[in-house]
Amino acid sequence: MGAALAEAEGCAVSGDVPVGAVVLDADGVVIATGRNERELSQDPTAHAEVLALRAAARHTGDWHLTGTTLVVTLEPCPMCAGAILAARVPRVVFGAWDEKAGGAGSVYDILRDRRLPHRAEVVAGVREPECRAQLDDFFAARRAGTGTGTAAAAGAGADG
């Protein structure tokens, strides 16, 4: 989770919501990283998880990411949960819950939905206080007018 938190810190420059993700191989080695880049790239799909999954697929030369673990500072949203299942990631570890837009247990539980052909193990709340503080600090600064990025992000959900 430390590597994911460090990735999220990189969002400060672009004004993106600070969410970071890393993909670990079966031995626990980081093979890919990602951070929110929606503001930076003006791409609505540029969530940390999606960018990390894309990088992991490039690294392995295979979109099937079986044997990997995705570690992310915020509960994946429904879009990211769908990408995780499409990539066949068997395990997801996240820090803070996203009570507004979560897709891994809070609002929806897409990753463990037995109606879907693929599921992932979910480990929630890892280093949650640190992950939550990073997000809370970002939104407090945004509300106070001292944050970076666009004003539109001020009203965004926690996933960006």
The 8 nearest C-alpha neighbors of each residue, nearest first, counted from 0:
[[1, 3, 2, 4, 70, 71, 72, 126],
 [0, 2, 4, 3, 5, 6, 126, 72],
 [1, 3, 5, 0, 4, 6, 21, 20],
 [4, 2, 19, 20, 6, 0, 5, 1],
 [5, 3, 7, 1, 6, 2, 19, 0],
 [4, 6, 2, 8, 3, 7, 1, 9],
 [7, 5, 19, 3, 4, 8, 9, 34],
 [6, 8, 19, 17, 18, 4, 9, 5],
 [9, 7, 5, 10, 6, 11, 17, 4],
 [8, 10, 7, 11, 6, 12, 5, 34],
 [11, 9, 15, 17, 8, 12, 7, 13],
 [12, 10, 14, 9, 13, 8, 15, 147],
 [11, 13, 10, 14, 9, 147, 15, 148],
 [14, 12, 15, 39, 10, 11, 148, 38],
 [148, 15, 13, 147, 11, 12, 10, 16],
 [14, 16, 10, 13, 38, 35, 17, 36],
 [15, 17, 159, 18, 35, 14, 10, 158],
 [18, 16, 7, 10, 15, 8, 134, 19],
 [19, 17, 7, 35, 34, 72, 16, 47],
 [18, 20, 7, 34, 3, 6, 47, 71],
 [21, 19, 71, 3, 33, 70, 47, 48],
 [20, 22, 32, 70, 31, 3, 69, 51],
 [23, 21, 69, 31, 68, 29, 30, 70],
 [24, 22, 29, 27, 68, 28, 67, 30],
 [23, 25, 67, 27, 26, 28, 30, 66],
 [24, 26, 66, 67, 27, 23, 28, 68],
 [27, 25, 24, 28, 23, 67, 29, 66],
 [28, 26, 23, 24, 25, 29, 68, 67],
 [27, 29, 23, 24, 26, 30, 25, 22],
 [30, 28, 23, 22, 31, 21, 27, 24],
 [31, 29, 23, 22, 55, 28, 24, 58],
 [32, 30, 55, 22, 54, 51, 21, 29],
 [33, 31, 21, 51, 20, 22, 54, 34],
 [32, 34, 51, 47, 50, 20, 19, 21],
 [35, 33, 47, 19, 18, 7, 6, 20],
 [34, 36, 47, 46, 18, 37, 15, 45],
 [37, 35, 39, 45, 38, 40, 15, 34],
 [36, 38, 42, 45, 41, 40, 39, 43],
 [39, 37, 41, 36, 15, 40, 13, 14],
 [38, 40, 36, 13, 37, 41, 15, 14],
 [39, 41, 42, 37, 38, 36, 45, 43],
 [42, 40, 38, 37, 39, 43, 36, 45],
 [41, 43, 37, 40, 45, 44, 38, 36],
 [44, 42, 37, 45, 41, 46, 38, 40],
 [45, 43, 42, 46, 37, 49, 78, 50],
 [46, 44, 37, 36, 42, 43, 35, 50],
 [45, 47, 35, 49, 48, 44, 50, 36],
 [46, 48, 34, 35, 33, 50, 19, 20],
 [47, 49, 51, 50, 46, 20, 52, 79],
 [50, 48, 52, 46, 51, 47, 53, 79],
 [49, 51, 33, 53, 47, 52, 48, 54],
 [52, 50, 33, 32, 54, 48, 53, 49],
 [53, 51, 55, 49, 54, 50, 48, 56],
 [52, 54, 50, 56, 51, 55, 49, 57],
 [53, 55, 57, 51, 52, 31, 56, 58],
 [56, 54, 58, 31, 52, 57, 53, 51],
 [55, 57, 62, 61, 53, 59, 58, 54],
 [58, 56, 60, 54, 55, 59, 53, 61],
 [59, 57, 55, 56, 60, 54, 30, 31],
 [60, 58, 56, 61, 57, 55, 62, 64],
 [59, 61, 57, 56, 58, 62, 55, 63],
 [62, 60, 56, 59, 63, 64, 57, 58],
 [61, 63, 56, 86, 64, 60, 59, 57],
 [64, 62, 86, 61, 65, 87, 56, 88],
 [65, 63, 88, 86, 87, 67, 62, 66],
 [64, 66, 88, 67, 87, 63, 89, 86],
 [65, 67, 25, 64, 24, 89, 68, 88],
 [68, 66, 24, 23, 65, 25, 64, 88],
 [67, 69, 90, 23, 22, 91, 70, 88],
 [68, 70, 22, 91, 21, 92, 23, 90],
 [69, 71, 92, 21, 20, 93, 91, 22],
 [72, 70, 20, 93, 73, 19, 3, 92],
 [71, 73, 94, 93, 130, 19, 18, 3],
 [74, 72, 95, 94, 71, 93, 96, 75],
 [73, 75, 96, 97, 93, 101, 95, 103],
 [76, 74, 79, 102, 80, 101, 73, 103],
 [75, 77, 102, 101, 79, 78, 100, 80],
 [78, 76, 102, 80, 79, 81, 75, 101],
 [79, 77, 81, 80, 76, 82, 75, 102],
 [78, 80, 82, 81, 76, 77, 75, 83],
 [81, 79, 77, 83, 82, 78, 75, 102],
 [82, 80, 84, 78, 79, 83, 85, 77],
 [81, 83, 85, 79, 80, 84, 86, 78],
 [84, 82, 80, 86, 81, 85, 88, 79],
 [83, 85, 87, 81, 86, 82, 117, 88],
 [86, 84, 82, 87, 83, 81, 88, 117],
 [85, 87, 63, 83, 84, 64, 88, 62],
 [86, 88, 84, 85, 65, 64, 63, 89],
 [89, 87, 64, 65, 86, 83, 90, 67],
 [88, 90, 119, 87, 120, 65, 67, 68],
 [91, 89, 120, 68, 119, 88, 121, 69],
 [92, 90, 69, 121, 68, 70, 120, 122],
 [93, 91, 122, 70, 123, 121, 69, 71],
 [94, 92, 71, 123, 72, 74, 73, 70],
 [93, 95, 127, 124, 125, 72, 73, 126],
 [96, 94, 73, 127, 131, 130, 124, 74],
 [95, 97, 74, 98, 73, 94, 105, 101],
 [96, 98, 101, 99, 74, 100, 157, 95],
 [97, 99, 105, 101, 100, 96, 106, 157],
 [100, 98, 97, 101, 156, 106, 157, 105],
 [99, 101, 76, 97, 98, 106, 102, 156],
 [102, 100, 76, 97, 106, 105, 74, 103],
 [101, 103, 77, 76, 107, 108, 75, 109],
 [104, 102, 108, 110, 101, 109, 107, 75],
 [103, 105, 108, 107, 102, 106, 101, 109],
 [104, 106, 101, 98, 107, 103, 97, 102],
 [107, 105, 101, 104, 102, 100, 98, 99],
 [108, 106, 102, 104, 105, 109, 103, 101],
 [109, 107, 104, 103, 102, 110, 111, 112],
 [108, 110, 112, 111, 102, 107, 103, 80],
 [109, 111, 118, 119, 108, 103, 112, 80],
 [110, 112, 118, 109, 108, 119, 113, 120],
 [113, 111, 109, 114, 115, 110, 108, 118],
 [112, 114, 115, 111, 118, 116, 117, 109],
 [115, 113, 112, 116, 117, 111, 109, 118],
 [114, 116, 113, 117, 112, 118, 109, 111],
 [115, 117, 114, 118, 113, 112, 84, 85],
 [118, 116, 115, 84, 87, 119, 85, 110],
 [117, 119, 111, 110, 84, 112, 120, 116],
 [120, 118, 89, 90, 110, 111, 121, 88],
 [119, 121, 90, 89, 91, 122, 118, 111],
 [120, 122, 91, 92, 90, 119, 123, 103],
 [123, 121, 92, 91, 93, 120, 124, 125],
 [124, 122, 93, 125, 92, 94, 121, 95],
 [123, 125, 94, 127, 95, 126, 93, 122],
 [124, 126, 94, 127, 123, 93, 92, 0],
 [127, 125, 94, 129, 128, 124, 130, 0],
 [126, 128, 94, 124, 95, 130, 125, 129],
 [129, 127, 131, 130, 126, 132, 95, 94],
 [130, 128, 132, 131, 127, 126, 133, 94],
 [129, 131, 127, 133, 132, 72, 128, 95],
 [130, 132, 128, 134, 95, 133, 129, 127],
 [133, 131, 135, 129, 134, 130, 136, 128],
 [132, 134, 130, 136, 131, 135, 129, 137],
 [133, 135, 137, 131, 132, 136, 17, 138],
 [134, 136, 132, 138, 137, 133, 139, 131],
 [137, 135, 139, 133, 134, 138, 132, 140],
 [138, 136, 134, 140, 135, 139, 141, 133],
 [137, 139, 141, 135, 140, 136, 142, 134],
 [140, 138, 136, 142, 141, 137, 135, 143],
 [141, 139, 146, 143, 145, 137, 138, 142],
 [140, 142, 146, 138, 144, 139, 143, 145],
 [143, 141, 139, 144, 140, 138, 153, 145],
 [144, 142, 140, 141, 145, 139, 146, 138],
 [145, 143, 141, 142, 146, 140, 147, 139],
 [144, 146, 140, 143, 141, 147, 142, 139],
 [147, 145, 141, 140, 144, 148, 137, 14],
 [148, 146, 14, 145, 13, 149, 11, 12],
 [14, 149, 147, 13, 15, 150, 146, 38],
 [150, 148, 151, 152, 147, 14, 153, 38],
 [149, 151, 152, 153, 148, 154, 141, 147],
 [152, 150, 149, 153, 154, 155, 148, 38],
 [151, 153, 155, 150, 154, 149, 159, 148],
 [154, 152, 151, 150, 155, 141, 142, 138],
 [153, 155, 152, 151, 156, 150, 159, 138],
 [154, 156, 152, 159, 153, 157, 151, 158],
 [157, 155, 158, 159, 99, 154, 100, 152],
 [156, 158, 159, 97, 155, 16, 99, 134],
 [159, 157, 156, 76, 16, 100, 73, 97],
 [158, 16, 157, 155, 156, 152, 15, 35]]
